[in-house]
Amino acid sequence: MVISIFLHLFGAVLWVGGMFFAYMALRPAAAELLSPPQRLLLWVGVFRRFFPWVWSAIALLLGSGLFMVMLLGGFDAVPWSIHAMFGTGIVMMLVYFYLYFVPFSRLKHAVAEEKWQKGGDALASIRKLIAFNLSLGLLEIVFAALFRL
């Protein structure tokens, strides 16, 4: 169980911490210092490096979470907070899948074609989705910290 908790926390720190850094520190600095084309190029590079970590975090979170639920006797045996965490986590994953396959794909293509307005529109969509997922991720921390087993 200890290893599963570690893997679960590690995945959460990777994903939620990465979103927090990107949204609260990198985004404002990039907007302040870079022209729109430079900003779009930066974000494509950042996301190309960050998103493989998110895929890993999702695997860690889903695998370790389901394993711990199984060790505790299944979903019938765990408290409502675990159900809430699981449901919120699934929503976060679905939002990420959409973000990755739709607006991120649009951003990459727009930048490759130097269509800066389309790239800006795609980045604005990504920003909103990350803000939503970051909010859910912080809510997950509340569930984990305040409603422990």
N, C-alpha and C positions, 0 to 999 in steps of 0.2 A: 504493500500500500504506500509506503514511504516513497519509493521510486516513482510510482504513478502520480503522487501529489507533486513531486519535483518536476516531472515532465509536464504536468498540467500547468503548473505555475510558470515554468519556462516558456511554454507556448503562449500563455497569456501575456507575459512580459514582452516577448518578441512582438506580438501583434498589436496589443493596445499601446505599449510604450512607443512603438514605431509610429503608430498613428498620431499619438500625442505630440511627439517630436516634430513630425512632418507638419501637422496642422498648426501647432502653437509657436514653433520656432522657425522652421525652414520656410514655410509659406510666406509669413510676413517679411522675412529677410529677403527672399527672392523677389517679392513684389516691390520692395523698396529699392533694391540695388540693380535689378536686371531689366533689360528691355523685354517686351513680350516674346519675341522670337528666342532670345537667350533663355528666358524663363521656361518656355515650352521644351526646349532642348534639355535643360536641366531636369525637368520633371520626368521626361521619358527615361533619362539615365537613372534617376533616383528610383523610379518605379521598376525598371528592369532589374535593379539590384535588390529592391525590397520585396517585390512580389514573390520570388521563390522562397523567401523566408516566411511569408504569409502562408503559402501552400504547406510548408513544413509545420508551421504553428497549428494550422487546421488539423493536420494529421495527428499531431501530438495531443491537441485538445480533445478531438473526437475519440481517438483511441484510448487515451488515458481516462477520459471521463466515462466512457462506456465500460471500461474495465473496472473502474472503482464502483460504479453502480452495480455491476454484476457481483463484485465482492461483497457488497452491502446487502445483497439479496434481491436485486432487480428493482425496477421502477416502482413496484407495489410496496417496497420496503423503505424507500427513501422519502424524506420530508418534501414539502411543497417547494422549498427553496432550491432543491436540486432539479426539480421539474422546471422551475422558472429559469434556472441557469441553462439547462439543456435547451429549452425552447428559445431563449434569447440567443444562445450560441448558434442554433440552427438558422435563425433569422440573419444573424451576422454573416454566416457562411453564404447564404443565398444572396445577400447584398453584395458580398465580395465577388461571388461568381459572376453576377451581372456586371459589376464594375470592371472586372478583369476582361470579360469577353465582349463587352459592348463599348463603353466610353474609353477604356484604355486602348482598345483596338483602333477606335476612331482617332484618338490622340496620336498614336504611332503613325498611322497613315497620313494624317494631316501634316505632321511634322516632316515626314519623309517627302511629301509633295510641296512643302513650304506654303501650305494653306493655313496661315496663322490665325485667321478668324475662326475657322473650323476647329483648329487645335485649341484655341481659347475656349470655345464652347464646350468641347470635350473635357477640358481641364476643369471648367466650372461645374460640370456634372460630377466629375470625380471628387471635387472638393466637397460638394453637398453630401455625396454618399459616404465619404470618409467622416464627415462631421456626424452623420447619423450613426455610423458604426462605432465611432469613438464614444458617442453618448451611450450606446448599448454596452460597449466594453466597460465603461465606468460603472454602469448599472450592475454589470456582472460582478465587479469588485465589491459593490455594496452587498449583493447577495452573499458572496463568499465570506465577507468579513463580519457582517451583522447577523447572518442567519446560518451559522455553522451547525454542523451535526452535534 
